[in-house]
Amino acid sequence: MASTGSRIDLTTLRVGAILNTASGSCDPSAETEVDTYLEEAGIALRHVWCGGPDELAGYFAEAKELKLDVLIVLGGDGTIRSAAELATPEGPYLLPLPGGTMNVLPKALYGDKPWREVLLETLEHPVLRNVSSGLVNDEAFYVSAMFGASTRIAAAREAIRTGAVGEALTIAQNVLSEATTQKVTYEFGKKVSGEAETIAVTCPLVSSALHAEEAVFEAAAFNIPGVIEALGLAASAAFGKWRDDANVIIAKADTVRLTSDTAIPAIFDGEQVELSNDVRIEFKPQAFKAVVPESTLLPQ
């Protein structure tokens, strides 16, 4: 099985690209541009799909039928998670391009760059990178997940994006009020347990406290003090900005169990999900292989 850092020759592989026109970064020229970039990279066995949300399921089904070696996807976090569900360590290898608002997985793999730059850099010097995941029943996350009533702050984030700041503040205040009444009991492995408003579970892909191939999560338990902190919650969870807070409980664990009196809301890689009141999160060391530029694996 190919390992992280293995170089691949894209000219010998079957490559497909699915472009979601509903994403903010996918304009009408994207289909032609992507096809041109692939052609100039010497990729003859290629197929590009470009359309809206109603067409994506069909595109993913066709991509699976073609038994692609590499799947490129341009879209928001939800579209990218759908693509990741098709990928395995044996293939297709995934190249997720940032097309949405949060772009959680692309930022983790490539940094905060526009999709054209990511694609061209990757096509020039492509290597593979192992991506692990967290698994809750059939739901997976690849960067980070947050649990607790405070995660409903995502609705406020969307209101800010559309310019409705007053509405966002109202939502945030309501969420904080709910969060203080819903506590989540946590077990990080067998040694660390307690109760908190919010739980963050981060994969090695973005945790500076973990080696990239370490087979555990970084799990954290904390409370959210105010509206401003809550509005920054999603980004903070994904990239560990809470790590230096002395009030945060942090542990390494390959399993996490959460329980509450009521259903536990969560955010998986930027996407809101609703779970039961008893949740077990398991670490999966090899979820899929991503195609990344060789430069992203070099020491900084």
DRENDO-1510 file (C-alpha; in Angstrom, 1 decimal, always signed):
<recs>
REC; n; res; u; v; w
REC; 1; MET; +0.0; +0.0; +0.0 .
REC; 2; ALA; +1.3; +3.4; -0.9 .
REC; 3; SER; +2.4; +5.5; +2.1 .
REC; 4; THR; +2.5; +9.2; +2.9 .
REC; 5; GLY; +5.1; +10.9; +0.6 .
REC; 6; SER; +4.8; +8.4; -2.2 .
REC; 7; ARG; +5.1; +10.1; -5.6 .
REC; 8; ILE; +2.5; +9.2; -8.2 .
REC; 9; ASP; +2.4; +9.6; -12.0 .
REC; 10; LEU; -0.9; +11.1; -12.8 .
REC; 11; THR; -0.4; +10.6; -16.6 .
REC; 12; THR; -0.9; +6.9; -16.1 .
REC; 13; LEU; -4.1; +7.2; -14.0 .
REC; 14; ARG; -7.8; +7.7; -14.5 .
REC; 15; VAL; -8.7; +11.1; -13.1 .
REC; 16; GLY; -12.1; +12.6; -12.6 .
REC; 17; ALA; -13.2; +16.0; -11.4 .
REC; 18; ILE; -16.6; +16.9; -9.9 .
REC; 19; LEU; -17.3; +20.7; -9.7 .
REC; 20; ASN; -20.2; +22.0; -7.7 .
REC; 21; THR; -21.5; +25.2; -9.3 .
REC; 22; ALA; -23.4; +26.1; -6.1 .
REC; 23; SER; -20.1; +26.7; -4.3 .
REC; 24; GLY; -19.0; +30.3; -4.2 .
REC; 25; SER; -15.6; +29.7; -6.0 .
REC; 26; CYS; -17.0; +27.7; -9.0 .
REC; 27; ASP; -17.7; +30.1; -11.8 .
REC; 28; PRO; -18.9; +29.2; -15.4 .
REC; 29; SER; -15.3; +29.0; -16.6 .
REC; 30; ALA; -14.2; +26.4; -14.0 .
REC; 31; GLU; -15.1; +23.3; -16.1 .
REC; 32; THR; -13.0; +24.4; -19.1 .
REC; 33; GLU; -10.1; +25.6; -16.8 .
REC; 34; VAL; -9.9; +22.3; -14.9 .
REC; 35; ASP; -10.0; +20.2; -18.1 .
REC; 36; THR; -7.3; +22.4; -19.6 .
REC; 37; TYR; -5.1; +22.1; -16.5 .
REC; 38; LEU; -5.5; +18.3; -16.6 .
REC; 39; GLU; -4.7; +18.2; -20.3 .
REC; 40; GLU; -1.6; +20.3; -19.9 .
REC; 41; ALA; -0.5; +18.0; -17.1 .
REC; 42; GLY; -0.5; +15.1; -19.6 .
REC; 43; ILE; -3.6; +13.4; -18.2 .
REC; 44; ALA; -5.4; +11.7; -21.1 .
REC; 45; LEU; -7.8; +9.5; -19.1 .
REC; 46; ARG; -9.9; +12.3; -17.6 .
REC; 47; HIS; -13.5; +13.2; -17.1 .
REC; 48; VAL; -14.9; +16.5; -15.7 .
REC; 49; TRP; -18.5; +16.9; -14.4 .
REC; 50; CYS; -19.8; +20.3; -13.6 .
REC; 51; GLY; -23.3; +21.0; -12.2 .
REC; 52; GLY; -25.5; +22.0; -9.3 .
REC; 53; PRO; -26.5; +20.2; -6.1 .
REC; 54; ASP; -29.3; +18.2; -7.7 .
REC; 55; GLU; -26.8; +16.6; -10.1 .
REC; 56; LEU; -24.0; +15.7; -7.7 .
REC; 57; ALA; -25.4; +12.3; -6.6 .
REC; 58; GLY; -25.4; +11.2; -10.2 .
REC; 59; TYR; -21.9; +12.5; -10.8 .
REC; 60; PHE; -20.6; +10.6; -7.7 .
REC; 61; ALA; -22.3; +7.4; -8.9 .
REC; 62; GLU; -20.7; +7.8; -12.4 .
REC; 63; ALA; -17.3; +8.4; -10.8 .
REC; 64; LYS; -17.7; +5.3; -8.8 .
REC; 65; GLU; -18.7; +3.3; -11.8 .
REC; 66; LEU; -15.6; +4.5; -13.7 .
REC; 67; LYS; -13.3; +3.1; -11.0 .
REC; 68; LEU; -11.2; +6.3; -10.9 .
REC; 69; ASP; -7.7; +6.3; -9.5 .
REC; 70; VAL; -7.9; +10.0; -8.5 .
REC; 71; LEU; -11.0; +12.1; -7.7 .
REC; 72; ILE; -10.8; +15.9; -7.7 .
REC; 73; VAL; -13.7; +17.7; -6.1 .
REC; 74; LEU; -14.4; +21.4; -6.0 .
REC; 75; GLY; -17.2; +22.4; -3.5 .
REC; 76; GLY; -18.1; +23.2; +0.0 .
REC; 77; ASP; -17.5; +21.1; +3.1 .
REC; 78; GLY; -20.6; +19.0; +2.5 .
REC; 79; THR; -19.6; +18.2; -1.1 .
REC; 80; ILE; -16.1; +17.3; +0.0 .
REC; 81; ARG; -17.3; +15.0; +2.7 .
REC; 82; SER; -19.5; +13.2; +0.2 .
REC; 83; ALA; -16.4; +12.7; -2.0 .
REC; 84; ALA; -14.3; +11.5; +1.0 .
REC; 85; GLU; -16.9; +8.8; +1.6 .
REC; 86; LEU; -16.1; +7.3; -1.8 .
REC; 87; ALA; -12.3; +7.3; -1.1 .
REC; 88; THR; -10.3; +4.5; +0.5 .
REC; 89; PRO; -6.6; +3.9; +1.2 .
REC; 90; GLU; -6.5; +1.9; -2.0 .
REC; 91; GLY; -8.3; +4.5; -4.1 .
REC; 92; PRO; -9.6; +6.6; -5.5 .
REC; 93; TYR; -7.2; +9.1; -4.1 .
REC; 94; LEU; -8.8; +12.4; -3.2 .
REC; 95; LEU; -7.9; +16.0; -4.2 .
REC; 96; PRO; -10.4; +18.3; -2.5 .
REC; 97; LEU; -10.4; +21.9; -3.7 .
REC; 98; PRO; -11.7; +24.8; -1.6 .
REC; 99; GLY; -15.0; +26.0; -3.0 .
REC; 100; GLY; -17.0; +26.9; +0.1 .
REC; 101; THR; -17.0; +29.1; +3.1 .
REC; 102; MET; -15.0; +27.1; +5.7 .
REC; 103; ASN; -13.0; +24.8; +3.5 .
REC; 104; VAL; -12.0; +22.8; +6.5 .
REC; 105; LEU; -10.3; +19.8; +4.8 .
REC; 106; PRO; -8.6; +21.7; +1.9 .
REC; 107; LYS; -7.1; +24.2; +4.4 .
REC; 108; ALA; -5.8; +21.4; +6.5 .
REC; 109; LEU; -4.1; +19.8; +3.5 .
REC; 110; TYR; -3.0; +22.7; +1.4 .
REC; 111; GLY; -3.2; +25.8; +3.6 .
REC; 112; ASP; -5.4; +28.8; +2.9 .
REC; 113; LYS; -5.0; +29.1; -0.9 .
REC; 114; PRO; -7.4; +29.5; -3.8 .
REC; 115; TRP; -8.4; +26.4; -5.6 .
REC; 116; ARG; -6.6; +27.1; -8.9 .
REC; 117; GLU; -3.3; +27.5; -7.0 .
REC; 118; VAL; -3.9; +24.3; -5.1 .
REC; 119; LEU; -4.7; +22.3; -8.3 .
REC; 120; LEU; -1.7; +23.6; -10.3 .
REC; 121; GLU; +0.8; +23.0; -7.5 .
REC; 122; THR; -0.5; +19.5; -6.9 .
REC; 123; LEU; -0.5; +18.6; -10.6 .
REC; 124; GLU; +3.1; +19.7; -10.8 .
REC; 125; HIS; +4.5; +17.6; -7.9 .
REC; 126; PRO; +1.9; +15.1; -6.7 .
REC; 127; VAL; +2.4; +12.9; -3.7 .
REC; 128; LEU; +0.1; +10.9; -1.5 .
REC; 129; ARG; -0.7; +11.8; +2.1 .
REC; 130; ASN; -2.6; +9.4; +4.5 .
REC; 131; VAL; -5.7; +10.9; +6.1 .
REC; 132; SER; -7.1; +9.4; +9.2 .
REC; 133; SER; -10.7; +9.9; +10.5 .
REC; 134; GLY; -13.0; +9.8; +13.4 .
REC; 135; LEU; -16.0; +7.5; +13.0 .
REC; 136; VAL; -19.4; +7.8; +14.7 .
REC; 137; ASN; -21.7; +5.1; +13.4 .
REC; 138; ASP; -21.6; +5.7; +9.7 .
REC; 139; GLU; -20.6; +9.4; +10.0 .
REC; 140; ALA; -17.0; +10.3; +9.5 .
REC; 141; PHE; -14.9; +13.4; +10.1 .
REC; 142; TYR; -11.4; +13.9; +8.9 .
REC; 143; VAL; -10.2; +17.2; +10.5 .
REC; 144; SER; -12.2; +17.8; +13.7 .
REC; 145; ALA; -15.6; +17.4; +15.3 .
REC; 146; MET; -17.3; +19.4; +18.0 .
REC; 147; PHE; -20.0; +18.2; +20.3 .
REC; 148; GLY; -22.6; +20.0; +22.5 .
REC; 149; ALA; -25.3; +22.6; +22.2 .
REC; 150; SER; -22.8; +25.3; +21.5 .
REC; 151; THR; -22.1; +23.8; +18.1 .
REC; 152; ARG; -25.5; +25.2; +16.9 .
REC; 153; ILE; -23.6; +28.5; +16.6 .
REC; 154; ALA; -23.1; +27.5; +13.0 .
REC; 155; ALA; -26.4; +29.1; +12.2 .
REC; 156; ALA; -25.1; +32.4; +13.6 .
REC; 157; ARG; -22.0; +32.0; +11.5 .
REC; 158; GLU; -24.1; +31.7; +8.4 .
REC; 159; ALA; -26.2; +34.8; +9.4 .
REC; 160; ILE; -23.0; +36.8; +9.6 .
REC; 161; ARG; -21.9; +35.6; +6.2 .
REC; 162; THR; -25.1; +37.0; +4.7 .
REC; 163; GLY; -24.7; +40.3; +6.6 .
REC; 164; ALA; -27.4; +39.7; +9.3 .
REC; 165; VAL; -25.2; +40.6; +12.3 .
REC; 166; GLY; -28.1; +41.4; +14.6 .
REC; 167; GLU; -29.7; +38.0; +13.9 .
REC; 168; ALA; -26.4; +36.3; +14.4 .
REC; 169; LEU; -26.0; +37.8; +17.9 .
REC; 170; THR; -29.5; +36.8; +18.9 .
REC; 171; ILE; -28.8; +33.2; +17.7 .
REC; 172; ALA; -25.5; +33.2; +19.6 .
REC; 173; GLN; -27.1; +34.4; +22.8 .
REC; 174; ASN; -29.8; +31.7; +22.6 .
REC; 175; VAL; -27.2; +29.0; +21.8 .
REC; 176; LEU; -25.1; +30.0; +24.8 .
REC; 177; SER; -28.1; +29.9; +27.1 .
REC; 178; GLU; -28.9; +26.4; +25.9 .
REC; 179; ALA; -25.3; +25.3; +26.2 .
REC; 180; THR; -25.1; +26.2; +29.9 .
REC; 181; THR; -28.1; +23.9; +30.6 .
REC; 182; GLN; -26.9; +20.9; +28.5 .
REC; 183; LYS; -23.8; +19.3; +29.9 .
REC; 184; VAL; -22.0; +16.5; +28.2 .
REC; 185; THR; -20.3; +13.8; +30.2 .
REC; 186; TYR; -17.1; +12.7; +28.5 .
REC; 187; GLU; -14.6; +9.8; +28.7 .
REC; 188; PHE; -11.3; +10.3; +26.8 .
REC; 189; GLY; -10.0; +6.7; +26.6 .
REC; 190; LYS; -10.0; +5.0; +30.1 .
REC; 191; LYS; -8.1; +7.7; +32.1 .
REC; 192; VAL; -9.7; +11.1; +31.6 .
REC; 193; SER; -13.4; +11.8; +32.3 .
REC; 194; GLY; -15.6; +14.7; +33.4 .
REC; 195; GLU; -18.4; +17.0; +32.3 .
REC; 196; ALA; -18.3; +20.1; +30.1 .
REC; 197; GLU; -20.4; +22.2; +27.7 .
REC; 198; THR; -18.3; +21.5; +24.6 .
REC; 199; ILE; -16.1; +18.7; +23.4 .
REC; 200; ALA; -13.6; +19.0; +20.6 .
REC; 201; VAL; -12.0; +16.0; +18.9 .
REC; 202; THR; -9.2; +16.7; +16.5 .
REC; 203; CYS; -7.4; +14.4; +14.1 .
REC; 204; PRO; -3.6; +14.3; +13.6 .
REC; 205; LEU; -4.0; +16.1; +10.3 .
REC; 206; VAL; -4.2; +19.5; +12.0 .
REC; 207; SER; -3.2; +18.9; +15.6 .
REC; 208; SER; +0.1; +20.4; +16.4 .
REC; 209; ALA; +0.2; +18.2; +19.5 .
REC; 210; LEU; +0.2; +15.0; +17.5 .
REC; 211; HIS; +2.6; +13.5; +15.0 .
REC; 212; ALA; +0.9; +13.2; +11.5 .
REC; 213; GLU; +0.8; +9.4; +11.7 .
REC; 214; GLU; +0.0; +9.1; +15.4 .
REC; 215; ALA; -3.0; +6.8; +15.9 .
REC; 216; VAL; -5.0; +8.9; +18.4 .
REC; 217; PHE; -7.2; +11.9; +18.7 .
REC; 218; GLU; -6.5; +15.1; +20.6 .
REC; 219; ALA; -9.6; +15.4; +22.7 .
REC; 220; ALA; -10.5; +18.6; +24.6 .
REC; 221; ALA; -13.3; +19.6; +27.0 .
REC; 222; PHE; -14.2; +23.2; +27.7 .
REC; 223; ASN; -16.8; +25.8; +28.3 .
REC; 224; ILE; -17.6; +28.9; +26.1 .
REC; 225; PRO; -17.5; +32.1; +28.1 .
REC; 226; GLY; -19.3; +34.6; +25.8 .
REC; 227; VAL; -20.9; +35.5; +22.5 .
REC; 228; ILE; -17.7; +36.6; +20.7 .
REC; 229; GLU; -15.9; +33.4; +21.7 .
REC; 230; ALA; -18.8; +31.3; +20.6 .
REC; 231; LEU; -18.9; +32.9; +17.2 .
REC; 232; GLY; -15.3; +31.9; +16.7 .
REC; 233; LEU; -15.9; +28.4; +17.9 .
REC; 234; ALA; -15.8; +26.4; +14.7 .
REC; 235; ALA; -12.5; +27.7; +13.4 .
REC; 236; SER; -11.0; +27.5; +16.9 .
REC; 237; ALA; -12.0; +23.8; +17.2 .
REC; 238; ALA; -10.5; +22.9; +13.8 .
REC; 239; PHE; -7.2; +24.4; +14.4 .
REC; 240; GLY; -6.6; +24.2; +18.2 .
REC; 241; LYS; -6.6; +27.9; +19.2 .
REC; 242; TRP; -8.0; +26.9; +22.6 .
REC; 243; ARG; -5.0; +24.8; +23.4 .
REC; 244; ASP; -3.2; +27.3; +25.6 .
REC; 245; ASP; -6.3; +27.9; +27.9 .
REC; 246; ALA; -5.5; +26.6; +31.3 .
REC; 247; ASN; -9.2; +25.8; +31.9 .
REC; 248; VAL; -9.3; +23.3; +28.9 .
REC; 249; ILE; -8.9; +19.6; +29.7 .
REC; 250; ILE; -6.9; +17.9; +26.9 .
REC; 251; ALA; -6.0; +14.2; +26.4 .
REC; 252; LYS; -4.8; +11.8; +23.7 .
REC; 253; ALA; -7.2; +8.9; +23.1 .
REC; 254; ASP; -8.2; +6.5; +20.4 .
REC; 255; THR; -11.8; +6.4; +21.6 .
REC; 256; VAL; -14.1; +9.0; +23.1 .
REC; 257; ARG; -17.5; +8.4; +24.7 .
REC; 258; LEU; -20.0; +11.2; +25.2 .
REC; 259; THR; -23.4; +11.0; +27.0 .
REC; 260; SER; -26.1; +13.6; +27.8 .
REC; 261; ASP; -29.7; +13.8; +28.9 .
REC; 262; THR; -30.7; +14.9; +25.5 .
REC; 263; ALA; -29.6; +14.5; +21.8 .
REC; 264; ILE; -26.1; +15.8; +21.2 .
REC; 265; PRO; -25.7; +18.3; +18.3 .
REC; 266; ALA; -22.3; +18.3; +16.6 .
REC; 267; ILE; -20.3; +19.8; +13.8 .
REC; 268; PHE; -18.2; +17.4; +11.6 .
REC; 269; ASP; -15.6; +19.3; +9.5 .
REC; 270; GLY; -17.9; +22.3; +9.3 .
REC; 271; GLU; -21.1; +20.5; +8.7 .
REC; 272; GLN; -23.9; +20.4; +11.3 .
REC; 273; VAL; -25.2; +16.9; +12.4 .
REC; 274; GLU; -27.5; +15.7; +15.1 .
REC; 275; LEU; -26.6; +12.6; +17.2 .
REC; 276; SER; -28.1; +10.5; +19.9 .
REC; 277; ASN; -27.5; +11.1; +23.6 .
REC; 278; ASP; -24.9; +8.4; +23.8 .
REC; 279; VAL; -22.0; +8.7; +21.3 .
REC; 280; ARG; -18.8; +6.7; +20.8 .
REC; 281; ILE; -16.1; +8.1; +18.6 .
REC; 282; GLU; -13.5; +5.7; +17.2 .
REC; 283; PHE; -10.2; +6.5; +15.6 .
REC; 284; LYS; -9.6; +5.1; +12.1 .
REC; 285; PRO; -5.9; +5.3; +11.2 .
REC; 286; GLN; -6.4; +5.1; +7.4 .
REC; 287; ALA; -9.5; +6.6; +5.9 .
REC; 288; PHE; -8.2; +7.5; +2.5 .
REC; 289; LYS; -5.2; +9.0; +0.6 .
REC; 290; ALA; -5.1; +12.6; -0.5 .
REC; 291; VAL; -3.1; +13.9; -3.4 .
REC; 292; VAL; -1.0; +16.9; -2.2 .
REC; 293; PRO; +1.9; +18.9; -3.5 .
REC; 294; GLU; +5.2; +17.5; -2.3 .
REC; 295; SER; +6.1; +20.9; -0.8 .
REC; 296; THR; +3.3; +20.5; +1.8 .
REC; 297; LEU; +5.2; +17.5; +3.4 .
REC; 298; LEU; +8.5; +19.2; +3.6 .
REC; 299; PRO; +9.7; +20.6; +7.0 .
REC; 300; GLN; +8.7; +24.2; +7.4 .
</recs>
